[in-house]
Amino acid sequence: MGTLTNGRTTIPYDNWTAPRLDWRKAGRTDLDPILKECVILAAAPPAQGHPHHSIPDGTRMIAISDDKDPAAPVLFMSRVEISKFFDGVIAGEFDEFRASAVELAAAAAERTL
């Protein structure tokens, strides 16, 4: 069995397509089993037989999924790929995809019902 943590709390969690990984989600999210709302990341086993030539065997990988569904698809990215994506996020290249203040307030209100 793997785990899911937001840095404050840790619970047992497994994604059926990538079991026994220790997943992490943003610290600003909840870990209530009913209120799942986040992209999750986990250190994955090193690549073995990856179909793309730029991912040689032994490349350290990161798993990415959605915590709302324990059978959600899992994407595997190299640490280089995910680092370049994070650099773009930090630089503001993806700000257009962020939720608006209205959307964030509506999501927070749903949790208090």
C-alpha positions in Angstrom: 0.0 0.0 0.0 1.2 3.5 -0.8 0.5 6.8 0.8 -0.9 10.2 0.1 0.4 13.3 2.0 -0.2 17.0 1.8 2.8 17.6 4.2 0.6 17.8 7.3 -1.3 14.5 7.1 -0.6 11.2 5.5 -3.2 8.5 4.6 -3.0 5.1 2.9 -3.6 5.5 -0.8 -3.0 3.5 -3.9 -3.6 4.3 -7.6 -4.6 0.9 -9.1 -2.4 1.5 -12.2 0.7 2.5 -10.2 0.4 0.8 -6.7 2.7 1.2 -3.8 3.8 4.7 -4.6 4.0 7.5 -2.0 2.0 10.3 -3.5 2.2 14.0 -2.6 -0.3 16.8 -3.2 -0.2 20.5 -2.5 -0.3 21.5 1.2 -3.2 23.8 0.5 -5.5 20.9 -0.2 -7.5 18.6 2.0 -6.9 14.9 2.6 -10.5 14.0 3.5 -11.3 10.9 1.6 -14.4 12.5 0.1 -12.9 15.9 -0.8 -10.2 15.1 -3.3 -9.3 17.9 -5.6 -5.7 17.8 -6.6 -3.0 16.7 -9.0 -0.7 14.3 -7.2 3.0 13.4 -7.9 5.1 10.5 -6.8 8.7 9.3 -7.3 8.3 6.4 -9.7 10.6 3.5 -10.4 13.4 4.2 -12.9 12.4 3.9 -16.6 12.7 0.5 -18.1 11.9 -0.1 -21.8 10.3 3.4 -22.3 9.0 3.7 -25.8 10.7 7.1 -26.4 14.4 7.2 -27.3 15.0 10.2 -25.0 14.1 8.2 -21.9 16.9 5.6 -21.5 16.7 2.8 -19.0 17.5 4.0 -15.5 16.1 7.5 -16.0 14.5 8.7 -12.8 10.8 9.2 -13.3 7.9 11.1 -11.7 4.3 9.7 -11.7 1.5 12.3 -12.1 -2.2 11.5 -11.5 -5.5 12.8 -10.1 -6.5 11.9 -6.5 -10.2 11.9 -7.2 -10.1 8.4 -8.8 -7.8 5.6 -7.6 -8.0 4.2 -11.1 -7.1 7.4 -12.8 -4.5 7.2 -15.6 -0.9 7.8 -14.5 1.5 9.8 -16.6 5.2 9.1 -16.2 7.6 12.0 -16.9 11.3 12.2 -16.4 12.6 14.5 -13.7 14.1 16.7 -16.4 10.7 17.0 -18.1 8.9 17.8 -14.9 11.6 20.3 -13.9 11.2 22.2 -17.2 7.5 22.3 -16.7 7.9 23.6 -13.1 10.2 26.3 -14.5 7.5 27.4 -16.9 4.9 27.4 -14.1 7.2 29.6 -11.9 7.9 31.9 -14.9 4.1 32.4 -15.3 3.9 30.7 -18.7 0.7 28.8 -17.6 -1.1 31.5 -15.6 -3.9 31.5 -18.1 -4.9 28.0 -16.8 -5.1 29.0 -13.2 -8.5 29.1 -11.5 -10.0 32.6 -11.1 -10.7 34.0 -7.6 -14.4 33.3 -8.3 -13.7 29.7 -9.2 -11.5 29.2 -6.1 -14.2 30.8 -3.8 -16.9 28.5 -5.3 -14.7 25.4 -4.7 -14.1 26.4 -1.1 -17.8 27.0 -0.6 -18.7 23.5 -1.9 -16.5 22.0 0.8 -18.4 23.8 3.5 -21.8 22.4 2.5 
